[in-house]
Amino acid sequence: MASKEGGIGNFLMQVRKEIEKTTWPSREQVKKALVAVAVVVIIYALLTGVFDFVIGLIMKYVFRV
C-alpha cells in the first residue's frame, strides 16, 4: 500500500524519475510508425467503402428500391 509520506512533492519527484527512465523512439522510428498507421487506415477505409457499396447493392436488389 502506498505511503502518504512526502505528499504531492514526493509524488512529483517520483514521476519525474520514472519519466527519465523512459526510452523515447527516434524520429526515424516515429516516421515509420506513422507511415504504417496511415497505410492501415487507408486500407481499412477502402475496405469499409467497398463493403458498404456492395451491401448497398445487395439491399437494393433484395428490396427492389
PDB file of N, CA, C and O in Angstrom:
ATOM      1  N   MET A   1       0.844  -1.179   0.000  1.00  0.00           N
ATOM      2  CA  MET A   1       0.000   0.000   0.000  1.00  0.00           C
ATOM      3  C   MET A   1       0.889   1.242   0.000  1.00  0.00           C
ATOM      4  O   MET A   1       1.951   1.252   0.622  1.00  0.00           O
ATOM      5  N   ALA A   2       0.459   2.265  -0.685  1.00  0.00           N
ATOM      6  CA  ALA A   2       1.263   3.471  -0.827  1.00  0.00           C
ATOM      7  C   ALA A   2       1.333   4.246   0.478  1.00  0.00           C
ATOM      8  O   ALA A   2       0.361   4.350   1.226  1.00  0.00           O
ATOM      9  N   SER A   3       2.518   4.782   0.719  1.00  0.00           N
ATOM     10  CA  SER A   3       2.724   5.597   1.912  1.00  0.00           C
ATOM     11  C   SER A   3       2.333   7.032   1.613  1.00  0.00           C
ATOM     12  O   SER A   3       2.478   7.501   0.485  1.00  0.00           O
ATOM     13  N   LYS A   4       1.835   7.729   2.630  1.00  0.00           N
ATOM     14  CA  LYS A   4       1.441   9.122   2.448  1.00  0.00           C
ATOM     15  C   LYS A   4       2.562  10.075   2.822  1.00  0.00           C
ATOM     16  O   LYS A   4       2.359  11.289   2.857  1.00  0.00           O
ATOM     17  N   GLU A   5       3.755   9.532   3.103  1.00  0.00           N
ATOM     18  CA  GLU A   5       4.892  10.379   3.457  1.00  0.00           C
ATOM     19  C   GLU A   5       5.368  11.151   2.234  1.00  0.00           C
ATOM     20  O   GLU A   5       5.457  10.591   1.141  1.00  0.00           O
ATOM     21  N   GLY A   6       5.668  12.410   2.410  1.00  0.00           N
ATOM     22  CA  GLY A   6       6.212  13.210   1.326  1.00  0.00           C
ATOM     23  C   GLY A   6       5.159  13.974   0.557  1.00  0.00           C
ATOM     24  O   GLY A   6       5.463  15.022  -0.013  1.00  0.00           O
ATOM     25  N   GLY A   7       3.952  13.493   0.522  1.00  0.00           N
ATOM     26  CA  GLY A   7       2.863  14.185  -0.146  1.00  0.00           C
ATOM     27  C   GLY A   7       3.063  14.343  -1.639  1.00  0.00           C
ATOM     28  O   GLY A   7       3.692  13.520  -2.303  1.00  0.00           O
ATOM     29  N   ILE A   8       2.505  15.430  -2.142  1.00  0.00           N
ATOM     30  CA  ILE A   8       2.492  15.671  -3.579  1.00  0.00           C
ATOM     31  C   ILE A   8       3.896  15.927  -4.131  1.00  0.00           C
ATOM     32  O   ILE A   8       4.197  15.543  -5.261  1.00  0.00           O
ATOM     33  N   GLY A   9       4.747  16.569  -3.346  1.00  0.00           N
ATOM     34  CA  GLY A   9       6.121  16.838  -3.802  1.00  0.00           C
ATOM     35  C   GLY A   9       6.883  15.559  -4.067  1.00  0.00           C
ATOM     36  O   GLY A   9       7.559  15.435  -5.088  1.00  0.00           O
ATOM     37  N   ASN A  10       6.778  14.598  -3.147  1.00  0.00           N
ATOM     38  CA  ASN A  10       7.440  13.304  -3.318  1.00  0.00           C
ATOM     39  C   ASN A  10       6.877  12.579  -4.541  1.00  0.00           C
ATOM     40  O   ASN A  10       7.617  11.974  -5.317  1.00  0.00           O
ATOM     41  N   PHE A  11       5.570  12.651  -4.694  1.00  0.00           N
ATOM     42  CA  PHE A  11       4.936  12.007  -5.849  1.00  0.00           C
ATOM     43  C   PHE A  11       5.473  12.583  -7.158  1.00  0.00           C
ATOM     44  O   PHE A  11       5.820  11.835  -8.072  1.00  0.00           O
ATOM     45  N   LEU A  12       5.540  13.903  -7.246  1.00  0.00           N
ATOM     46  CA  LEU A  12       6.021  14.544  -8.467  1.00  0.00           C
ATOM     47  C   LEU A  12       7.485  14.219  -8.742  1.00  0.00           C
ATOM     48  O   LEU A  12       7.873  14.067  -9.901  1.00  0.00           O
ATOM     49  N   MET A  13       8.303  14.110  -7.699  1.00  0.00           N
ATOM     50  CA  MET A  13       9.712  13.727  -7.889  1.00  0.00           C
ATOM     51  C   MET A  13       9.795  12.300  -8.433  1.00  0.00           C
ATOM     52  O   MET A  13      10.614  12.018  -9.308  1.00  0.00           O
ATOM     53  N   GLN A  14       8.954  11.403  -7.922  1.00  0.00           N
ATOM     54  CA  GLN A  14       8.955  10.025  -8.404  1.00  0.00           C
ATOM     55  C   GLN A  14       8.486   9.953  -9.857  1.00  0.00           C
ATOM     56  O   GLN A  14       9.017   9.178 -10.652  1.00  0.00           O
ATOM     57  N   VAL A  15       7.492  10.763 -10.192  1.00  0.00           N
ATOM     58  CA  VAL A  15       7.022  10.799 -11.576  1.00  0.00           C
ATOM     59  C   VAL A  15       8.149  11.243 -12.500  1.00  0.00           C
ATOM     60  O   VAL A  15       8.360  10.657 -13.562  1.00  0.00           O
ATOM     61  N   ARG A  16       8.875  12.287 -12.086  1.00  0.00           N
ATOM     62  CA  ARG A  16       9.980  12.779 -12.908  1.00  0.00           C
ATOM     63  C   ARG A  16      11.048  11.706 -13.102  1.00  0.00           C
ATOM     64  O   ARG A  16      11.574  11.539 -14.202  1.00  0.00           O
ATOM     65  N   LYS A  17      11.371  10.972 -12.021  1.00  0.00           N
ATOM     66  CA  LYS A  17      12.375   9.899 -12.126  1.00  0.00           C
ATOM     67  C   LYS A  17      11.918   8.821 -13.109  1.00  0.00           C
ATOM     68  O   LYS A  17      12.719   8.317 -13.896  1.00  0.00           O
ATOM     69  N   GLU A  18      10.642   8.471 -13.063  1.00  0.00           N
ATOM     70  CA  GLU A  18      10.133   7.440 -13.969  1.00  0.00           C
ATOM     71  C   GLU A  18      10.157   7.925 -15.418  1.00  0.00           C
ATOM     72  O   GLU A  18      10.469   7.153 -16.325  1.00  0.00           O
ATOM     73  N   ILE A  19       9.829   9.195 -15.636  1.00  0.00           N
ATOM     74  CA  ILE A  19       9.857   9.742 -16.996  1.00  0.00           C
ATOM     75  C   ILE A  19      11.281   9.742 -17.533  1.00  0.00           C
ATOM     76  O   ILE A  19      11.487   9.497 -18.721  1.00  0.00           O
ATOM     77  N   GLU A  20      12.265  10.011 -16.687  1.00  0.00           N
ATOM     78  CA  GLU A  20      13.663   9.997 -17.121  1.00  0.00           C
ATOM     79  C   GLU A  20      14.110   8.600 -17.533  1.00  0.00           C
ATOM     80  O   GLU A  20      15.027   8.464 -18.343  1.00  0.00           O
ATOM     81  N   LYS A  21      13.480   7.561 -16.992  1.00  0.00           N
ATOM     82  CA  LYS A  21      13.817   6.179 -17.341  1.00  0.00           C
ATOM     83  C   LYS A  21      13.236   5.769 -18.692  1.00  0.00           C
ATOM     84  O   LYS A  21      13.658   4.774 -19.282  1.00  0.00           O
ATOM     85  N   THR A  22      12.281   6.530 -19.168  1.00  0.00           N
ATOM     86  CA  THR A  22      11.597   6.192 -20.404  1.00  0.00           C
ATOM     87  C   THR A  22      12.532   6.343 -21.592  1.00  0.00           C
ATOM     88  O   THR A  22      13.267   7.325 -21.698  1.00  0.00           O
ATOM     89  N   THR A  23      12.495   5.367 -22.477  1.00  0.00           N
ATOM     90  CA  THR A  23      13.256   5.481 -23.723  1.00  0.00           C
ATOM     91  C   THR A  23      12.282   5.886 -24.820  1.00  0.00           C
ATOM     92  O   THR A  23      11.330   5.167 -25.124  1.00  0.00           O
ATOM     93  N   TRP A  24      12.535   7.045 -25.403  1.00  0.00           N
ATOM     94  CA  TRP A  24      11.645   7.582 -26.423  1.00  0.00           C
ATOM     95  C   TRP A  24      12.111   7.117 -27.791  1.00  0.00           C
ATOM     96  O   TRP A  24      13.308   6.932 -28.008  1.00  0.00           O
ATOM     97  N   PRO A  25      11.168   6.925 -28.725  1.00  0.00           N
ATOM     98  CA  PRO A  25      11.559   6.482 -30.075  1.00  0.00           C
ATOM     99  C   PRO A  25      12.291   7.593 -30.822  1.00  0.00           C
ATOM    100  O   PRO A  25      12.098   8.781 -30.561  1.00  0.00           O
ATOM    101  N   SER A  26      13.126   7.173 -31.749  1.00  0.00           N
ATOM    102  CA  SER A  26      13.843   8.154 -32.572  1.00  0.00           C
ATOM    103  C   SER A  26      12.880   8.750 -33.598  1.00  0.00           C
ATOM    104  O   SER A  26      11.781   8.240 -33.817  1.00  0.00           O
ATOM    105  N   ARG A  27      13.318   9.831 -34.212  1.00  0.00           N
ATOM    106  CA  ARG A  27      12.494  10.493 -35.233  1.00  0.00           C
ATOM    107  C   ARG A  27      12.191   9.518 -36.379  1.00  0.00           C
ATOM    108  O   ARG A  27      11.080   9.497 -36.909  1.00  0.00           O
ATOM    109  N   GLU A  28      13.188   8.718 -36.749  1.00  0.00           N
ATOM    110  CA  GLU A  28      13.011   7.752 -37.841  1.00  0.00           C
ATOM    111  C   GLU A  28      11.978   6.681 -37.470  1.00  0.00           C
ATOM    112  O   GLU A  28      11.157   6.306 -38.307  1.00  0.00           O
ATOM    113  N   GLN A  29      12.009   6.192 -36.241  1.00  0.00           N
ATOM    114  CA  GLN A  29      11.028   5.203 -35.793  1.00  0.00           C
ATOM    115  C   GLN A  29       9.620   5.785 -35.803  1.00  0.00           C
ATOM    116  O   GLN A  29       8.666   5.101 -36.173  1.00  0.00           O
ATOM    117  N   VAL A  30       9.489   7.036 -35.401  1.00  0.00           N
ATOM    118  CA  VAL A  30       8.180   7.688 -35.394  1.00  0.00           C
ATOM    119  C   VAL A  30       7.652   7.827 -36.823  1.00  0.00           C
ATOM    120  O   VAL A  30       6.469   7.602 -37.077  1.00  0.00           O
ATOM    121  N   LYS A  31       8.537   8.198 -37.755  1.00  0.00           N
ATOM    122  CA  LYS A  31       8.121   8.329 -39.157  1.00  0.00           C
ATOM    123  C   LYS A  31       7.634   6.993 -39.708  1.00  0.00           C
ATOM    124  O   LYS A  31       6.602   6.930 -40.376  1.00  0.00           O
ATOM    125  N   LYS A  32       8.386   5.921 -39.422  1.00  0.00           N
ATOM    126  CA  LYS A  32       7.999   4.597 -39.915  1.00  0.00           C
ATOM    127  C   LYS A  32       6.665   4.162 -39.321  1.00  0.00           C
ATOM    128  O   LYS A  32       5.823   3.608 -40.027  1.00  0.00           O
ATOM    129  N   ALA A  33       6.473   4.404 -38.050  1.00  0.00           N
ATOM    130  CA  ALA A  33       5.212   4.036 -37.401  1.00  0.00           C
ATOM    131  C   ALA A  33       4.057   4.845 -37.980  1.00  0.00           C
ATOM    132  O   ALA A  33       2.968   4.310 -38.186  1.00  0.00           O
ATOM    133  N   LEU A  34       4.286   6.125 -38.241  1.00  0.00           N
ATOM    134  CA  LEU A  34       3.256   6.986 -38.813  1.00  0.00           C
ATOM    135  C   LEU A  34       2.844   6.492 -40.198  1.00  0.00           C
ATOM    136  O   LEU A  34       1.657   6.452 -40.521  1.00  0.00           O
ATOM    137  N   VAL A  35       3.823   6.119 -41.007  1.00  0.00           N
ATOM    138  CA  VAL A  35       3.517   5.609 -42.347  1.00  0.00           C
ATOM    139  C   VAL A  35       2.729   4.305 -42.241  1.00  0.00           C
ATOM    140  O   VAL A  35       1.755   4.111 -42.968  1.00  0.00           O
ATOM    141  N   ALA A  36       3.136   3.421 -41.352  1.00  0.00           N
ATOM    142  CA  ALA A  36       2.435   2.149 -41.186  1.00  0.00           C
ATOM    143  C   ALA A  36       0.987   2.378 -40.762  1.00  0.00           C
ATOM    144  O   ALA A  36       0.078   1.741 -41.295  1.00  0.00           O
ATOM    145  N   VAL A  37       0.770   3.269 -39.823  1.00  0.00           N
ATOM    146  CA  VAL A  37      -0.591   3.559 -39.363  1.00  0.00           C
ATOM    147  C   VAL A  37      -1.410   4.173 -40.491  1.00  0.00           C
ATOM    148  O   VAL A  37      -2.568   3.803 -40.684  1.00  0.00           O
ATOM    149  N   ALA A  38      -0.827   5.099 -41.235  1.00  0.00           N
ATOM    150  CA  ALA A  38      -1.547   5.738 -42.342  1.00  0.00           C
ATOM    151  C   ALA A  38      -1.956   4.711 -43.394  1.00  0.00           C
ATOM    152  O   ALA A  38      -3.075   4.761 -43.905  1.00  0.00           O
ATOM    153  N   VAL A  39      -1.062   3.785 -43.721  1.00  0.00           N
ATOM    154  CA  VAL A  39      -1.373   2.753 -44.710  1.00  0.00           C
ATOM    155  C   VAL A  39      -2.515   1.871 -44.222  1.00  0.00           C
ATOM    156  O   VAL A  39      -3.436   1.575 -44.983  1.00  0.00           O
ATOM    157  N   VAL A  40      -2.465   1.453 -42.970  1.00  0.00           N
ATOM    158  CA  VAL A  40      -3.527   0.601 -42.422  1.00  0.00           C
ATOM    159  C   VAL A  40      -4.861   1.351 -42.421  1.00  0.00           C
ATOM    160  O   VAL A  40      -5.893   0.769 -42.755  1.00  0.00           O
ATOM    161  N   VAL A  41      -4.853   2.614 -42.056  1.00  0.00           N
ATOM    162  CA  VAL A  41      -6.096   3.405 -42.037  1.00  0.00           C
ATOM    163  C   VAL A  41      -6.663   3.533 -43.447  1.00  0.00           C
ATOM    164  O   VAL A  41      -7.872   3.405 -43.635  1.00  0.00           O
ATOM    165  N   ILE A  42      -5.819   3.780 -44.428  1.00  0.00           N
ATOM    166  CA  ILE A  42      -6.294   3.909 -45.811  1.00  0.00           C
ATOM    167  C   ILE A  42      -6.884   2.587 -46.303  1.00  0.00           C
ATOM    168  O   ILE A  42      -7.947   2.574 -46.922  1.00  0.00           O
ATOM    169  N   ILE A  43      -6.202   1.483 -46.030  1.00  0.00           N
ATOM    170  CA  ILE A  43      -6.712   0.169 -46.439  1.00  0.00           C
ATOM    171  C   ILE A  43      -8.050  -0.113 -45.762  1.00  0.00           C
ATOM    172  O   ILE A  43      -8.988  -0.581 -46.407  1.00  0.00           O
ATOM    173  N   TYR A  44      -8.139   0.171 -44.468  1.00  0.00           N
ATOM    174  CA  TYR A  44      -9.378  -0.059 -43.732  1.00  0.00           C
ATOM    175  C   TYR A  44     -10.506   0.798 -44.306  1.00  0.00           C
ATOM    176  O   TYR A  44     -11.628   0.314 -44.461  1.00  0.00           O
ATOM    177  N   ALA A  45     -10.226   2.052 -44.619  1.00  0.00           N
ATOM    178  CA  ALA A  45     -11.247   2.941 -45.178  1.00  0.00           C
ATOM    179  C   ALA A  45     -11.717   2.435 -46.545  1.00  0.00           C
ATOM    180  O   ALA A  45     -12.913   2.453 -46.837  1.00  0.00           O
ATOM    181  N   LEU A  46     -10.782   1.989 -47.375  1.00  0.00           N
ATOM    182  CA  LEU A  46     -11.158   1.463 -48.689  1.00  0.00           C
ATOM    183  C   LEU A  46     -12.011   0.203 -48.565  1.00  0.00           C
ATOM    184  O   LEU A  46     -13.021   0.064 -49.254  1.00  0.00           O
ATOM    185  N   LEU A  47     -11.606  -0.709 -47.689  1.00  0.00           N
ATOM    186  CA  LEU A  47     -12.397  -1.929 -47.494  1.00  0.00           C
ATOM    187  C   LEU A  47     -13.787  -1.609 -46.962  1.00  0.00           C
ATOM    188  O   LEU A  47     -14.771  -2.204 -47.402  1.00  0.00           O
ATOM    189  N   THR A  48     -13.876  -0.683 -46.027  1.00  0.00           N
ATOM    190  CA  THR A  48     -15.173  -0.300 -45.482  1.00  0.00           C
ATOM    191  C   THR A  48     -16.045   0.295 -46.584  1.00  0.00           C
ATOM    192  O   THR A  48     -17.235  -0.011 -46.661  1.00  0.00           O
ATOM    193  N   GLY A  49     -15.471   1.133 -47.429  1.00  0.00           N
ATOM    194  CA  GLY A  49     -16.225   1.720 -48.535  1.00  0.00           C
ATOM    195  C   GLY A  49     -16.716   0.667 -49.514  1.00  0.00           C
ATOM    196  O   GLY A  49     -17.863   0.716 -49.957  1.00  0.00           O
ATOM    197  N   VAL A  50     -15.853  -0.287 -49.855  1.00  0.00           N
ATOM    198  CA  VAL A  50     -16.244  -1.357 -50.786  1.00  0.00           C
ATOM    199  C   VAL A  50     -17.359  -2.200 -50.187  1.00  0.00           C
ATOM    200  O   VAL A  50     -18.347  -2.482 -50.865  1.00  0.00           O
ATOM    201  N   PHE A  51     -17.221  -2.607 -48.931  1.00  0.00           N
ATOM    202  CA  PHE A  51     -18.267  -3.402 -48.281  1.00  0.00           C
ATOM    203  C   PHE A  51     -19.581  -2.638 -48.205  1.00  0.00           C
ATOM    204  O   PHE A  51     -20.647  -3.217 -48.412  1.00  0.00           O
ATOM    205  N   ASP A  52     -19.516  -1.358 -47.913  1.00  0.00           N
ATOM    206  CA  ASP A  52     -20.720  -0.537 -47.846  1.00  0.00           C
ATOM    207  C   ASP A  52     -21.402  -0.483 -49.214  1.00  0.00           C
ATOM    208  O   ASP A  52     -22.623  -0.606 -49.312  1.00  0.00           O
ATOM    209  N   PHE A  53     -20.609  -0.300 -50.262  1.00  0.00           N
ATOM    210  CA  PHE A  53     -21.158  -0.242 -51.612  1.00  0.00           C
ATOM    211  C   PHE A  53     -21.821  -1.567 -51.987  1.00  0.00           C
ATOM    212  O   PHE A  53     -22.941  -1.585 -52.498  1.00  0.00           O
ATOM    213  N   VAL A  54     -21.125  -2.673 -51.731  1.00  0.00           N
ATOM    214  CA  VAL A  54     -21.652  -3.996 -52.077  1.00  0.00           C
ATOM    215  C   VAL A  54     -22.925  -4.288 -51.285  1.00  0.00           C
ATOM    216  O   VAL A  54     -23.907  -4.767 -51.852  1.00  0.00           O
ATOM    217  N   ILE A  55     -22.920  -4.008 -49.997  1.00  0.00           N
ATOM    218  CA  ILE A  55     -24.115  -4.250 -49.185  1.00  0.00           C
ATOM    219  C   ILE A  55     -25.269  -3.362 -49.664  1.00  0.00           C
ATOM    220  O   ILE A  55     -26.423  -3.791 -49.663  1.00  0.00           O
ATOM    221  N   GLY A  56     -24.960  -2.127 -50.072  1.00  0.00           N
ATOM    222  CA  GLY A  56     -25.987  -1.254 -50.630  1.00  0.00           C
ATOM    223  C   GLY A  56     -26.604  -1.833 -51.887  1.00  0.00           C
ATOM    224  O   GLY A  56     -27.821  -1.787 -52.061  1.00  0.00           O
ATOM    225  N   LEU A  57     -25.769  -2.381 -52.771  1.00  0.00           N
ATOM    226  CA  LEU A  57     -26.283  -3.019 -53.985  1.00  0.00           C
ATOM    227  C   LEU A  57     -27.157  -4.226 -53.659  1.00  0.00           C
ATOM    228  O   LEU A  57     -28.206  -4.432 -54.269  1.00  0.00           O
ATOM    229  N   ILE A  58     -26.713  -5.013 -52.695  1.00  0.00           N
ATOM    230  CA  ILE A  58     -27.498  -6.192 -52.296  1.00  0.00           C
ATOM    231  C   ILE A  58     -28.848  -5.761 -51.733  1.00  0.00           C
ATOM    232  O   ILE A  58     -29.868  -6.373 -52.050  1.00  0.00           O
ATOM    233  N   MET A  59     -28.871  -4.727 -50.911  1.00  0.00           N
ATOM    234  CA  MET A  59     -30.123  -4.254 -50.330  1.00  0.00           C
ATOM    235  C   MET A  59     -31.060  -3.722 -51.409  1.00  0.00           C
ATOM    236  O   MET A  59     -32.269  -3.949 -51.341  1.00  0.00           O
ATOM    237  N   LYS A  60     -30.523  -3.019 -52.402  1.00  0.00           N
ATOM    238  CA  LYS A  60     -31.361  -2.527 -53.496  1.00  0.00           C
ATOM    239  C   LYS A  60     -31.967  -3.695 -54.277  1.00  0.00           C
ATOM    240  O   LYS A  60     -33.133  -3.649 -54.668  1.00  0.00           O
ATOM    241  N   TYR A  61     -31.175  -4.730 -54.497  1.00  0.00           N
ATOM    242  CA  TYR A  61     -31.663  -5.901 -55.214  1.00  0.00           C
ATOM    243  C   TYR A  61     -32.726  -6.632 -54.405  1.00  0.00           C
ATOM    244  O   TYR A  61     -33.766  -7.005 -54.947  1.00  0.00           O
ATOM    245  N   VAL A  62     -32.480  -6.841 -53.121  1.00  0.00           N
ATOM    246  CA  VAL A  62     -33.393  -7.591 -52.269  1.00  0.00           C
ATOM    247  C   VAL A  62     -34.706  -6.842 -52.091  1.00  0.00           C
ATOM    248  O   VAL A  62     -35.772  -7.453 -52.165  1.00  0.00           O
ATOM    249  N   PHE A  63     -34.656  -5.540 -51.859  1.00  0.00           N
ATOM    250  CA  PHE A  63     -35.873  -4.777 -51.572  1.00  0.00           C
ATOM    251  C   PHE A  63     -36.415  -4.053 -52.797  1.00  0.00           C
ATOM    252  O   PHE A  63     -37.440  -3.376 -52.713  1.00  0.00           O
ATOM    253  N   ARG A  64     -35.736  -4.189 -53.940  1.00  0.00           N
ATOM    254  CA  ARG A  64     -36.178  -3.578 -55.195  1.00  0.00           C
ATOM    255  C   ARG A  64     -36.531  -2.105 -55.039  1.00  0.00           C
ATOM    256  O   ARG A  64     -37.618  -1.667 -55.418  1.00  0.00           O
ATOM    257  N   VAL A  65     -35.604  -1.357 -54.481  1.00  0.00           N
ATOM    258  CA  VAL A  65     -35.838   0.075 -54.231  1.00  0.00           C
ATOM    259  C   VAL A  65     -35.495   0.880 -55.450  1.00  0.00           C
ATOM    260  O   VAL A  65     -35.625   2.104 -55.438  1.00  0.00           O
TER     261      VAL A  65
END
